[in-house]
Amino acid sequence: MKKLLWAALAVVIPLGALQAMSVATFLDKADALQRRGAFALFSSDIGLLKGEINDAGAALRAERLAATRAGRRPAFCPPGDRATINSDELLAHFRAIPPAQRAHIEVRDALRGFLARKYTCPA
């Protein structure tokens, strides 16, 4: 019975990990953390949100580098090789997305829009 449970978890866990977080979910978690104040430091959601941004950032960096290698114009052009993200600016960008659309936009896509606005590519 335990082997069956572990086998089921092994199948379910990776599938859940593949689901991207929506902007609505991200903002809900970020707002909940802000309401907790200093106690937010003890929440696992901090790591979850940081991980979501780090994963999205890594995917977007790979996307940008691939576009450059292929001779296409990338979505954003940070100075040097790294983009810097200010959490207040990012949250403001996410909150500027109309509430009705937030549930349908993945964090990675919203982050791409933020980076494209902050680091516009030369013409």
N, CA, C and O atoms as a GROMACS GRO file, in nm:
protein
  492
    1MET      N    1   0.082  -0.118   0.000
    1MET     CA    2   0.000   0.000   0.000
    1MET      C    3   0.088   0.126   0.000
    1MET      O    4   0.058   0.222  -0.072
    2LYS      N    5   0.196   0.128   0.080
    2LYS     CA    6   0.284   0.244   0.084
    2LYS      C    7   0.351   0.266  -0.051
    2LYS      O    8   0.368   0.380  -0.094
    3LYS      N    9   0.389   0.157  -0.118
    3LYS     CA   10   0.453   0.171  -0.249
    3LYS      C   11   0.358   0.235  -0.349
    3LYS      O   12   0.400   0.317  -0.432
    4LEU      N   13   0.232   0.200  -0.342
    4LEU     CA   14   0.132   0.258  -0.432
    4LEU      C   15   0.116   0.408  -0.405
    4LEU      O   16   0.105   0.487  -0.498
    5LEU      N   17   0.115   0.445  -0.278
    5LEU     CA   18   0.103   0.585  -0.241
    5LEU      C   19   0.223   0.664  -0.292
    5LEU      O   20   0.207   0.773  -0.347
    6TRP      N   21   0.344   0.611  -0.272
    6TRP     CA   22   0.464   0.680  -0.319
    6TRP      C   23   0.466   0.690  -0.470
    6TRP      O   24   0.509   0.792  -0.525
    7ALA      N   25   0.421   0.588  -0.538
    7ALA     CA   26   0.415   0.592  -0.684
    7ALA      C   27   0.316   0.699  -0.731
    7ALA      O   28   0.343   0.771  -0.827
    8ALA      N   29   0.202   0.709  -0.663
    8ALA     CA   30   0.103   0.810  -0.698
    8ALA      C   31   0.159   0.951  -0.674
    8ALA      O   32   0.138   1.040  -0.756
    9LEU      N   33   0.228   0.971  -0.563
    9LEU     CA   34   0.287   1.101  -0.534
    9LEU      C   35   0.396   1.137  -0.635
    9LEU      O   36   0.410   1.253  -0.673
   10ALA      N   37   0.472   1.038  -0.677
   10ALA     CA   38   0.578   1.062  -0.774
   10ALA      C   39   0.521   1.112  -0.906
   10ALA      O   40   0.586   1.188  -0.977
   11VAL      N   41   0.401   1.069  -0.939
   11VAL     CA   42   0.336   1.114  -1.062
   11VAL      C   43   0.270   1.249  -1.043
   11VAL      O   44   0.278   1.335  -1.131
   12VAL      N   45   0.205   1.270  -0.931
   12VAL     CA   46   0.129   1.392  -0.907
   12VAL      C   47   0.219   1.512  -0.881
   12VAL      O   48   0.192   1.621  -0.931
   13ILE      N   49   0.324   1.496  -0.804
   13ILE     CA   50   0.409   1.609  -0.766
   13ILE      C   51   0.474   1.676  -0.888
   13ILE      O   52   0.468   1.799  -0.897
   14PRO      N   53   0.535   1.603  -0.980
   14PRO     CA   54   0.593   1.673  -1.095
   14PRO      C   55   0.488   1.745  -1.179
   14PRO      O   56   0.517   1.853  -1.233
   15LEU      N   57   0.369   1.690  -1.193
   15LEU     CA   58   0.266   1.757  -1.271
   15LEU      C   59   0.226   1.888  -1.206
   15LEU      O   60   0.204   1.986  -1.276
   16GLY      N   61   0.217   1.891  -1.075
   16GLY     CA   62   0.184   2.014  -1.005
   16GLY      C   63   0.295   2.117  -1.018
   16GLY      O   64   0.268   2.237  -1.026
   17ALA      N   65   0.419   2.070  -1.021
   17ALA     CA   66   0.532   2.161  -1.033
   17ALA      C   67   0.537   2.228  -1.170
   17ALA      O   68   0.596   2.335  -1.185
   18LEU      N   69   0.474   2.166  -1.270
   18LEU     CA   70   0.475   2.221  -1.404
   18LEU      C   71   0.376   2.335  -1.422
   18LEU      O   72   0.387   2.412  -1.517
   19GLN      N   73   0.279   2.347  -1.332
   19GLN     CA   74   0.180   2.452  -1.344
   19GLN      C   75   0.242   2.585  -1.305
   19GLN      O   76   0.302   2.600  -1.198
   20ALA      N   77   0.226   2.681  -1.393
   20ALA     CA   78   0.279   2.814  -1.365
   20ALA      C   79   0.180   2.891  -1.277
   20ALA      O   80   0.059   2.869  -1.282
   21MET      N   81   0.234   2.981  -1.198
   21MET     CA   82   0.152   3.062  -1.109
   21MET      C   83   0.094   3.181  -1.187
   21MET      O   84   0.162   3.242  -1.268
   22SER      N   85  -0.031   3.211  -1.160
   22SER     CA   86  -0.093   3.327  -1.221
   22SER      C   87  -0.055   3.452  -1.142
   22SER      O   88  -0.013   3.444  -1.027
   23VAL      N   89  -0.071   3.566  -1.206
   23VAL     CA   90  -0.045   3.693  -1.140
   23VAL      C   91  -0.142   3.711  -1.023
   23VAL      O   92  -0.104   3.765  -0.919
   24ALA      N   93  -0.265   3.667  -1.039
   24ALA     CA   94  -0.365   3.679  -0.931
   24ALA      C   95  -0.319   3.602  -0.808
   24ALA      O   96  -0.325   3.654  -0.697
   25THR      N   97  -0.273   3.480  -0.826
   25THR     CA   98  -0.226   3.399  -0.714
   25THR      C   99  -0.103   3.462  -0.652
   25THR      O  100  -0.090   3.468  -0.529
   26PHE      N  101  -0.012   3.509  -0.735
   26PHE     CA  102   0.110   3.573  -0.685
   26PHE      C  103   0.076   3.693  -0.598
   26PHE      O  104   0.129   3.707  -0.488
   27LEU      N  105  -0.013   3.778  -0.648
   27LEU     CA  106  -0.050   3.898  -0.572
   27LEU      C  107  -0.126   3.863  -0.444
   27LEU      O  108  -0.107   3.928  -0.342
   28ASP      N  109  -0.210   3.761  -0.450
   28ASP     CA  110  -0.281   3.718  -0.329
   28ASP      C  111  -0.181   3.677  -0.221
   28ASP      O  112  -0.195   3.716  -0.105
   29LYS      N  113  -0.082   3.600  -0.260
   29LYS     CA  114   0.019   3.553  -0.165
   29LYS      C  115   0.106   3.670  -0.117
   29LYS      O  116   0.139   3.677   0.002
   30ALA      N  117   0.145   3.759  -0.207
   30ALA     CA  118   0.227   3.874  -0.169
   30ALA      C  119   0.151   3.966  -0.073
   30ALA      O  120   0.208   4.015   0.024
   31ASP      N  121   0.024   3.988  -0.101
   31ASP     CA  122  -0.057   4.073  -0.013
   31ASP      C  123  -0.073   4.010   0.125
   31ASP      O  124  -0.067   4.079   0.227
   32ALA      N  125  -0.094   3.879   0.128
   32ALA     CA  126  -0.107   3.809   0.256
   32ALA      C  127   0.023   3.820   0.336
   32ALA      O  128   0.020   3.837   0.458
   33LEU      N  129   0.135   3.809   0.268
   33LEU     CA  130   0.264   3.823   0.337
   33LEU      C  131   0.283   3.964   0.391
   33LEU      O  132   0.332   3.982   0.503
   34GLN      N  133   0.245   4.063   0.314
   34GLN     CA  134   0.259   4.202   0.361
   34GLN      C  135   0.172   4.227   0.484
   34GLN      O  136   0.213   4.301   0.574
   35ARG      N  137   0.054   4.167   0.488
   35ARG     CA  138  -0.034   4.185   0.604
   35ARG      C  139   0.025   4.120   0.730
   35ARG      O  140  -0.003   4.163   0.841
   36ARG      N  141   0.106   4.017   0.711
   36ARG     CA  142   0.166   3.948   0.826
   36ARG      C  143   0.283   4.026   0.886
   36ARG      O  144   0.326   3.996   0.997
   37GLY      N  145   0.333   4.123   0.815
   37GLY     CA  146   0.444   4.204   0.866
   37GLY      C  147   0.568   4.119   0.888
   37GLY      O  148   0.605   4.039   0.803
   38ALA      N  149   0.631   4.137   1.003
   38ALA     CA  150   0.756   4.066   1.035
   38ALA      C  151   0.736   3.915   1.042
   38ALA      O  152   0.830   3.839   1.021
   39PHE      N  153   0.614   3.871   1.072
   39PHE     CA  154   0.588   3.728   1.080
   39PHE      C  155   0.593   3.660   0.943
   39PHE      O  156   0.598   3.538   0.934
   40ALA      N  157   0.591   3.740   0.838
   40ALA     CA  158   0.599   3.685   0.703
   40ALA      C  159   0.731   3.611   0.680
   40ALA      O  160   0.740   3.522   0.596
   41LEU      N  161   0.833   3.650   0.756
   41LEU     CA  162   0.964   3.585   0.741
   41LEU      C  163   0.957   3.435   0.770
   41LEU      O  164   1.043   3.359   0.726
   42PHE      N  165   0.857   3.394   0.845
   42PHE     CA  166   0.844   3.252   0.881
   42PHE      C  167   0.753   3.175   0.787
   42PHE      O  168   0.727   3.057   0.808
   43SER      N  169   0.704   3.241   0.684
   43SER     CA  170   0.612   3.178   0.590
   43SER      C  171   0.688   3.111   0.476
   43SER      O  172   0.786   3.165   0.426
   44SER      N  173   0.640   2.996   0.436
   44SER     CA  174   0.700   2.927   0.321
   44SER      C  175   0.664   2.997   0.190
   44SER      O  176   0.726   2.971   0.087
   45ASP      N  177   0.563   3.085   0.194
   45ASP     CA  178   0.523   3.155   0.072
   45ASP      C  179   0.630   3.251   0.023
   45ASP      O  180   0.636   3.281  -0.096
   46ILE      N  181   0.716   3.300   0.112
   46ILE     CA  182   0.826   3.387   0.067
   46ILE      C  183   0.915   3.309  -0.030
   46ILE      O  184   0.948   3.359  -0.138
   47GLY      N  185   0.953   3.190   0.008
   47GLY     CA  186   1.036   3.107  -0.080
   47GLY      C  187   0.964   3.071  -0.208
   47GLY      O  188   1.024   3.066  -0.315
   48LEU      N  189   0.834   3.047  -0.197
   48LEU     CA  190   0.754   3.014  -0.315
   48LEU      C  191   0.754   3.130  -0.414
   48LEU      O  192   0.774   3.109  -0.534
   49LEU      N  193   0.730   3.252  -0.365
   49LEU     CA  194   0.726   3.368  -0.453
   49LEU      C  195   0.864   3.399  -0.511
   49LEU      O  196   0.876   3.431  -0.629
   50LYS      N  197   0.968   3.390  -0.429
   50LYS     CA  198   1.104   3.412  -0.479
   50LYS      C  199   1.138   3.307  -0.586
   50LYS      O  200   1.196   3.339  -0.689
   51GLY      N  201   1.101   3.184  -0.558
   51GLY     CA  202   1.127   3.077  -0.654
   51GLY      C  203   1.054   3.100  -0.786
   51GLY      O  204   1.109   3.076  -0.893
   52GLU      N  205   0.931   3.147  -0.777
   52GLU     CA  206   0.853   3.174  -0.898
   52GLU      C  207   0.921   3.283  -0.982
   52GLU      O  208   0.932   3.269  -1.104
   53ILE      N  209   0.966   3.389  -0.918
   53ILE     CA  210   1.034   3.497  -0.990
   53ILE      C  211   1.169   3.449  -1.044
   53ILE      O  212   1.205   3.481  -1.157
   54ASN      N  213   1.243   3.373  -0.963
   54ASN     CA  214   1.372   3.322  -1.009
   54ASN      C  215   1.356   3.228  -1.128
   54ASN      O  216   1.432   3.237  -1.225
   55ASP      N  217   1.257   3.138  -1.121
   55ASP     CA  218   1.234   3.045  -1.232
   55ASP      C  219   1.190   3.120  -1.358
   55ASP      O  220   1.238   3.091  -1.468
   56ALA      N  221   1.098   3.216  -1.341
   56ALA     CA  222   1.052   3.294  -1.455
   56ALA      C  223   1.168   3.375  -1.514
   56ALA      O  224   1.183   3.384  -1.635
   57GLY      N  225   1.248   3.433  -1.427
   57GLY     CA  226   1.363   3.512  -1.472
   57GLY      C  227   1.463   3.427  -1.549
   57GLY      O  228   1.516   3.470  -1.651
   58ALA      N  229   1.489   3.307  -1.500
   58ALA     CA  230   1.583   3.218  -1.569
   58ALA      C  231   1.528   3.177  -1.706
   58ALA      O  232   1.602   3.172  -1.804
   59ALA      N  233   1.399   3.149  -1.712
   59ALA     CA  234   1.337   3.111  -1.840
   59ALA      C  235   1.342   3.228  -1.938
   59ALA      O  236   1.370   3.210  -2.057
   60LEU      N  237   1.316   3.348  -1.889
   60LEU     CA  238   1.318   3.466  -1.976
   60LEU      C  239   1.460   3.499  -2.021
   60LEU      O  240   1.480   3.545  -2.134
   61ARG      N  241   1.557   3.476  -1.934
   61ARG     CA  242   1.697   3.499  -1.973
   61ARG      C  243   1.736   3.402  -2.085
   61ARG      O  244   1.798   3.442  -2.184
   62ALA      N  245   1.698   3.276  -2.068
   62ALA     CA  246   1.727   3.176  -2.172
   62ALA      C  247   1.656   3.212  -2.302
   62ALA      O  248   1.712   3.197  -2.411
   63GLU      N  249   1.533   3.259  -2.291
   63GLU     CA  250   1.456   3.301  -2.408
   63GLU      C  251   1.527   3.418  -2.478
   63GLU      O  252   1.538   3.421  -2.601
   64ARG      N  253   1.574   3.515  -2.400
   64ARG     CA  254   1.643   3.632  -2.455
   64ARG      C  255   1.772   3.593  -2.525
   64ARG      O  256   1.802   3.640  -2.635
   65LEU      N  257   1.850   3.506  -2.460
   65LEU     CA  258   1.976   3.462  -2.520
   65LEU      C  259   1.954   3.382  -2.647
   65LEU      O  260   2.030   3.395  -2.743
   66ALA      N  261   1.851   3.298  -2.648
   66ALA     CA  262   1.820   3.219  -2.768
   66ALA      C  263   1.777   3.310  -2.883
   66ALA      O  264   1.816   3.288  -2.998
   67ALA      N  265   1.699   3.412  -2.853
   67ALA     CA  266   1.657   3.506  -2.957
   67ALA      C  267   1.778   3.579  -3.015
   67ALA      O  268   1.789   3.596  -3.136
   68THR      N  269   1.868   3.620  -2.928
   68THR     CA  270   1.989   3.689  -2.972
   68THR      C  271   2.075   3.599  -3.060
   68THR      O  272   2.123   3.641  -3.166
   69ARG      N  273   2.093   3.474  -3.016
   69ARG     CA  274   2.173   3.379  -3.096
   69ARG      C  275   2.111   3.352  -3.231
   69ARG      O  276   2.182   3.330  -3.330
   70ALA      N  277   1.978   3.354  -3.237
   70ALA     CA  278   1.908   3.327  -3.363
   70ALA      C  279   1.895   3.451  -3.450
   70ALA      O  280   1.838   3.445  -3.559
   71GLY      N  281   1.947   3.564  -3.402
   71GLY     CA  282   1.941   3.686  -3.481
   71GLY      C  283   1.807   3.758  -3.472
   71GLY      O  284   1.779   3.848  -3.552
   72ARG      N  285   1.725   3.720  -3.375
   72ARG     CA  286   1.596   3.786  -3.355
   72ARG      C  287   1.610   3.891  -3.246
   72ARG      O  288   1.700   3.884  -3.161
   73ARG      N  289   1.521   3.987  -3.249
   73ARG     CA  290   1.521   4.091  -3.145
   73ARG      C  291   1.461   4.033  -3.017
   73ARG      O  292   1.349   3.980  -3.020
   74PRO      N  293   1.533   4.041  -2.905
   74PRO     CA  294   1.479   3.989  -2.779
   74PRO      C  295   1.370   4.080  -2.724
   74PRO      O  296   1.356   4.194  -2.768
   75ALA      N  297   1.293   4.030  -2.630
   75ALA     CA  298   1.184   4.106  -2.568
   75ALA      C  299   1.236   4.220  -2.482
   75ALA      O  300   1.168   4.321  -2.465
   76PHE      N  301   1.355   4.204  -2.427
   76PHE     CA  302   1.414   4.307  -2.340
   76PHE      C  303   1.565   4.300  -2.352
   76PHE      O  304   1.622   4.197  -2.385
   77CYS      N  305   1.629   4.414  -2.323
   77CYS     CA  306   1.774   4.424  -2.338
   77CYS      C  307   1.836   4.492  -2.216
   77CYS      O  308   1.858   4.613  -2.216
   78PRO      N  309   1.863   4.414  -2.111
   78PRO     CA  310   1.924   4.474  -1.992
   78PRO      C  311   2.069   4.513  -2.018
   78PRO      O  312   2.137   4.451  -2.100
   79PRO      N  313   2.115   4.615  -1.948
   79PRO     CA  314   2.258   4.650  -1.962
   79PRO      C  315   2.342   4.536  -1.906
   79PRO      O  316   2.309   4.479  -1.802
   80GLY      N  317   2.448   4.504  -1.973
   80GLY     CA  318   2.528   4.390  -1.928
   80GLY      C  319   2.452   4.262  -1.958
   80GLY      O  320   2.388   4.249  -2.062
   81ASP      N  321   2.459   4.169  -1.866
   81ASP     CA  322   2.393   4.041  -1.889
   81ASP      C  323   2.277   4.016  -1.792
   81ASP      O  324   2.202   3.920  -1.810
   82ARG      N  325   2.263   4.098  -1.692
   82ARG     CA  326   2.164   4.072  -1.587
   82ARG      C  327   2.065   4.187  -1.574
   82ARG      O  328   2.101   4.304  -1.580
   83ALA      N  329   1.940   4.150  -1.555
   83ALA     CA  330   1.836   4.248  -1.524
   83ALA      C  331   1.820   4.254  -1.372
   83ALA      O  332   1.825   4.151  -1.305
   84THR      N  333   1.801   4.373  -1.320
   84THR     CA  334   1.775   4.385  -1.177
   84THR      C  335   1.626   4.412  -1.159
   84THR      O  336   1.564   4.483  -1.237
   85ILE      N  337   1.571   4.354  -1.053
   85ILE     CA  338   1.428   4.365  -1.028
   85ILE      C  339   1.406   4.423  -0.889
   85ILE      O  340   1.452   4.367  -0.790
   86ASN      N  341   1.337   4.535  -0.884
   86ASN     CA  342   1.297   4.595  -0.759
   86ASN      C  343   1.158   4.542  -0.726
   86ASN      O  344   1.066   4.556  -0.808
   87SER      N  345   1.140   4.482  -0.611
   87SER     CA  346   1.012   4.418  -0.579
   87SER      C  347   0.896   4.516  -0.578
   87SER      O  348   0.785   4.480  -0.619
   88ASP      N  349   0.918   4.640  -0.534
   88ASP     CA  350   0.809   4.738  -0.534
   88ASP      C  351   0.766   4.772  -0.676
   88ASP      O  352   0.646   4.783  -0.704
   89GLU      N  353   0.863   4.788  -0.766
   89GLU     CA  354   0.831   4.816  -0.906
   89GLU      C  355   0.757   4.699  -0.970
   89GLU      O  356   0.660   4.717  -1.043
   90LEU      N  357   0.804   4.579  -0.940
   90LEU     CA  358   0.742   4.460  -0.998
   90LEU      C  359   0.598   4.444  -0.949
   90LEU      O  360   0.508   4.418  -1.028
   91LEU      N  361   0.577   4.459  -0.818
   91LEU     CA  362   0.441   4.448  -0.765
   91LEU      C  363   0.351   4.556  -0.822
   91LEU      O  364   0.233   4.530  -0.849
   92ALA      N  365   0.403   4.677  -0.839
   92ALA     CA  366   0.323   4.784  -0.899
   92ALA      C  367   0.284   4.747  -1.042
   92ALA      O  368   0.171   4.772  -1.085
   93HIS      N  369   0.377   4.688  -1.116
   93HIS     CA  370   0.347   4.644  -1.253
   93HIS      C  371   0.239   4.535  -1.251
   93HIS      O  372   0.144   4.540  -1.330
   94PHE      N  373   0.253   4.439  -1.163
   94PHE     CA  374   0.153   4.332  -1.153
   94PHE      C  375   0.016   4.388  -1.114
   94PHE      O  376  -0.086   4.345  -1.166
   95ARG      N  377   0.015   4.485  -1.022
   95ARG     CA  378  -0.112   4.543  -0.978
   95ARG      C  379  -0.176   4.631  -1.085
   95ARG      O  380  -0.297   4.656  -1.082
   96ALA      N  381  -0.096   4.679  -1.180
   96ALA     CA  382  -0.150   4.759  -1.290
   96ALA      C  383  -0.226   4.673  -1.391
   96ALA      O  384  -0.301   4.725  -1.473
   97ILE      N  385  -0.206   4.543  -1.385
   97ILE     CA  386  -0.281   4.452  -1.473
   97ILE      C  387  -0.425   4.449  -1.423
   97ILE      O  388  -0.448   4.429  -1.304
   98PRO      N  389  -0.522   4.469  -1.512
   98PRO     CA  390  -0.662   4.468  -1.468
   98PRO      C  391  -0.696   4.338  -1.393
   98PRO      O  392  -0.660   4.229  -1.436
   99PRO      N  393  -0.767   4.352  -1.280
   99PRO     CA  394  -0.799   4.233  -1.198
   99PRO      C  395  -0.865   4.119  -1.276
   99PRO      O  396  -0.839   4.002  -1.246
  100ALA      N  397  -0.946   4.150  -1.373
  100ALA     CA  398  -1.013   4.045  -1.450
  100ALA      C  399  -0.915   3.964  -1.534
  100ALA      O  400  -0.944   3.850  -1.571
  101GLN      N  401  -0.799   4.021  -1.565
  101GLN     CA  402  -0.700   3.951  -1.648
  101GLN      C  403  -0.594   3.877  -1.567
  101GLN      O  404  -0.527   3.788  -1.619
  102ARG      N  405  -0.579   3.913  -1.441
  102ARG     CA  406  -0.470   3.857  -1.359
  102ARG      C  407  -0.472   3.705  -1.349
  102ARG      O  408  -0.366   3.642  -1.348
  103ALA      N  409  -0.590   3.647  -1.343
  103ALA     CA  410  -0.599   3.501  -1.329
  103ALA      C  411  -0.557   3.429  -1.457
  103ALA      O  412  -0.528   3.309  -1.454
  104HIS      N  413  -0.554   3.501  -1.568
  104HIS     CA  414  -0.523   3.439  -1.697
  104HIS      C  415  -0.382   3.470  -1.746
  104HIS      O  416  -0.343   3.427  -1.855
  105ILE      N  417  -0.306   3.544  -1.667
  105ILE     CA  418  -0.170   3.580  -1.707
  105ILE      C  419  -0.072   3.514  -1.611
  105ILE      O  420  -0.083   3.528  -1.489
  106GLU      N  421   0.023   3.442  -1.667
  106GLU     CA  422   0.125   3.376  -1.586
  106GLU      C  423   0.230   3.478  -1.541
  106GLU      O  424   0.253   3.578  -1.609
  107VAL      N  425   0.291   3.452  -1.429
  107VAL     CA  426   0.394   3.540  -1.374
  107VAL      C  427   0.505   3.562  -1.478
  107VAL      O  428   0.554   3.674  -1.492
  108ARG      N  429   0.543   3.458  -1.548
  108ARG     CA  430   0.651   3.472  -1.647
  108ARG      C  431   0.614   3.573  -1.756
  108ARG      O  432   0.698   3.653  -1.796
  109ASP      N  433   0.489   3.570  -1.802
  109ASP     CA  434   0.447   3.663  -1.906
  109ASP      C  435   0.440   3.806  -1.853
  109ASP      O  436   0.478   3.900  -1.923
  110ALA      N  437   0.392   3.822  -1.730
  110ALA     CA  438   0.387   3.955  -1.670
  110ALA      C  439   0.528   4.008  -1.643
  110ALA      O  440   0.554   4.126  -1.661
  111LEU      N  441   0.618   3.920  -1.602
  111LEU     CA  442   0.756   3.960  -1.580
  111LEU      C  443   0.821   4.001  -1.713
  111LEU      O  444   0.898   4.097  -1.717
  112ARG      N  445   0.790   3.930  -1.820
  112ARG     CA  446   0.843   3.967  -1.952
  112ARG      C  447   0.798   4.110  -1.988
  112ARG      O  448   0.878   4.190  -2.037
  113GLY      N  449   0.672   4.140  -1.963
  113GLY     CA  450   0.621   4.275  -1.991
  113GLY      C  451   0.691   4.380  -1.907
  113GLY      O  452   0.724   4.488  -1.956
  114PHE      N  453   0.713   4.348  -1.780
  114PHE     CA  454   0.784   4.440  -1.690
  114PHE      C  455   0.926   4.466  -1.742
  114PHE      O  456   0.969   4.581  -1.750
  115LEU      N  457   0.997   4.359  -1.776
  115LEU     CA  458   1.135   4.373  -1.823
  115LEU      C  459   1.142   4.444  -1.958
  115LEU      O  460   1.235   4.521  -1.983
  116ALA      N  461   1.043   4.420  -2.045
  116ALA     CA  462   1.040   4.486  -2.174
  116ALA      C  463   1.020   4.637  -2.157
  116ALA      O  464   1.077   4.716  -2.232
  117ARG      N  465   0.940   4.675  -2.058
  117ARG     CA  466   0.919   4.817  -2.034
  117ARG      C  467   1.043   4.880  -1.968
  117ARG      O  468   1.082   4.991  -2.003
  118LYS      N  469   1.103   4.810  -1.876
  118LYS     CA  470   1.218   4.864  -1.802
  118LYS      C  471   1.345   4.865  -1.887
  118LYS      O  472   1.426   4.957  -1.878
  119TYR      N  473   1.362   4.763  -1.970
  119TYR     CA  474   1.484   4.748  -2.050
  119TYR      C  475   1.448   4.740  -2.199
  119TYR      O  476   1.462   4.635  -2.261
  120THR      N  477   1.403   4.852  -2.254
  120THR     CA  478   1.366   4.851  -2.395
  120THR      C  479   1.491   4.832  -2.481
  120THR      O  480   1.599   4.882  -2.450
  121CYS      N  481   1.473   4.760  -2.587
  121CYS     CA  482   1.585   4.733  -2.678
  121CYS      C  483   1.600   4.849  -2.776
  121CYS      O  484   1.502   4.908  -2.820
  122PRO      N  485   1.724   4.880  -2.811
  122PRO     CA  486   1.746   4.986  -2.909
  122PRO      C  487   1.688   4.943  -3.044
  122PRO      O  488   1.686   4.825  -3.079
  123ALA      N  489   1.643   5.040  -3.118
  123ALA     CA  490   1.581   5.012  -3.249
  123ALA      C  491   1.681   4.966  -3.350
  123ALA      O  492   1.645   4.939  -3.464
   0.00000   0.00000   0.00000
